[in-house]
Amino acid sequence: MNRLLVDWTRCDGHGLCRALLPDRVDVDEWGFPVLVDATVPAGAETGVRRAVAACPALALRLETPPATP
């Protein structure tokens, strides 16, 4: 299963990820994202990819686990 990750060195706390993924992302008192659920089921991938692409700081990424033989 894929996972949503935040690169904290890039994040500026714009909050766009929260607006696009309210069921997966909350924000702390300074406006930085807090992942409520980092796992991304197949049915939610399109929305998560859209949020990753829209992040103005390029701080979000969708990680795909390596294939097992």
Residue, then its C-alpha position, 0 to 999 in steps of 0.5 A: m500500500n502506498r504512503l503519503l509523506v511530508d518533507w519537513t525541510r520543504c514544507d512552508g505550512h501553506g495548508l493546501c494539502r489540508a484543503l485538498l485532503p481533509d480526511r488525511v491531513d490536519v494542521d497543527e497550531w502553526g499551520f503545518p500538516v499532521l498526517v491523520d492517515a499516511t496510508v493511501p488505498a488504491g481508491a484514494e490515489t487520484g486525490v492524493r496525487r493531485a495534492v502532491a502535484a499541487c503542493p507549492a513547496l513540493a513537500l508532499r510525496l507519494e511513496t510506493p513500496p518496492a515490489t516483492p518477488 
